[in-house]
Amino acid sequence: MVETNDIMLESMTSSSPTLLPPRAVTLLAALFLLALPTPAPAQNAQDTPQDAPYFQITFLDVGQADAILIRAPEGQTALIDAGRSNPLQLLNDMDVDQIDLLVATHPHADHIGGMTDVLNAIPVRFYMDNGQPHTTATYQRLLSTLQQHTDVTYLAAEPRTISLGSAELEVLPLPPIDAVDHNNRSVGLVVRFGSFTAFLSGDSEVQELSHFLREGVVPDVTLLKAPHHGSDNGFTPDFLQTSRPEVVVISVGSNSYGHPRPEALYAYEAVAEGVYRTDIRGHVTIRGYEDGRYEVFVGQEAVASGRERADADGSGLRPEPLPPTPGTPADPRPIPSDALWVFPDAPGNDHQNTNGEYAVLESWTSQTIDRGGWTLCDAVRHCFRFPTGAVLPDGGQVVVYTGYGTNDGVSFYMNSGQAVWNNDGDTATLYDAGGTPVLRYVY
């Protein structure tokens, strides 16, 4: 519970804080600073992870939706999104009796559906959103509830730093309101507690992630909440090379979108020490310590621990070279920094929809490399040979479909009348023009 509240509202004419409706955000020129109680003393060097103060982030298992509970060492709480439906039982199970900061990253139902219930049942001090209204009944109900709760202070999602006990939440600059859709104006937050850093950004897609990179606000982080439920448009190689997370958590449930997409899983697994999904693991909690240590809990069980990398050389996302065949010398040539993944499960009957399954080859280098004569094969040597002149441009990707079609330099076709990639597991191996395996994807 927060006992003392020091709130500085600069350039405001009102003598007491009141709720401003989201559509009035663009009229706000003032800078808010939320300063919660004095930080706890610095951690003693002799403290162990068990008795040192820690910052805690819990990704609630709310299905195909987002709800993230944050707790500062001193007990202050923030709730980032509230799922599609009422999350009160989950919050009650976690002894949440006040929320200091409630954030709606964007006005889609899977992020704000439970907020009305939260506002009506739990005292909330501050509410933040991106200032972009929506036409849905879910949003209109939330807006009406906010307007009734005049004790809740509205904060615009504009660049600012919010103190949550001894931790800080940095609000990132949003793209222009008329330039992008709702996903690409998700509120972005960088959470800092000493050397522990987390990046949370709702359903940000490539457009907003690229905006954050251009603004120079993406740090090297310990924890990344996978944008957009692990969608294939929720990451870029540049974003992951810059953020270089040790831990990635994907908030996801049963869905018809294919989330998390195999290409996203591959990319996260290529850079992070651990990738955790709420649909498989349930609630996932990360405890972060000031010196950069972290612990991962699934329920009450500690399943992993580690430390923020000391070398911020930006060299992440480097696929592992294949081991040499036993009894032969290792290939001394450098392995091209490409990514390879397969989407095997075509909608409907795989054999009748052979172009519904495909393999993707993506470049993570700054070079355009000739792939003519290279071969892509499954575990039983069903193969596709790239034609002469095929190239993979720097940072680009090509797709190899199983079925029939005409190659155009970006889309290639195996011209097979039968499905190739097994839905229950297979191996995709990329061989160079000399027949040397250079990249393998196993699923």
Summary of the structure (lengths in Angstrom):
residues: 443
radius of gyration: 23.9
end to end distance: 46.5
largest distance: 79.6
contacts: 1447
relative contact order: 0.10
helix: 18%
strand: 29%
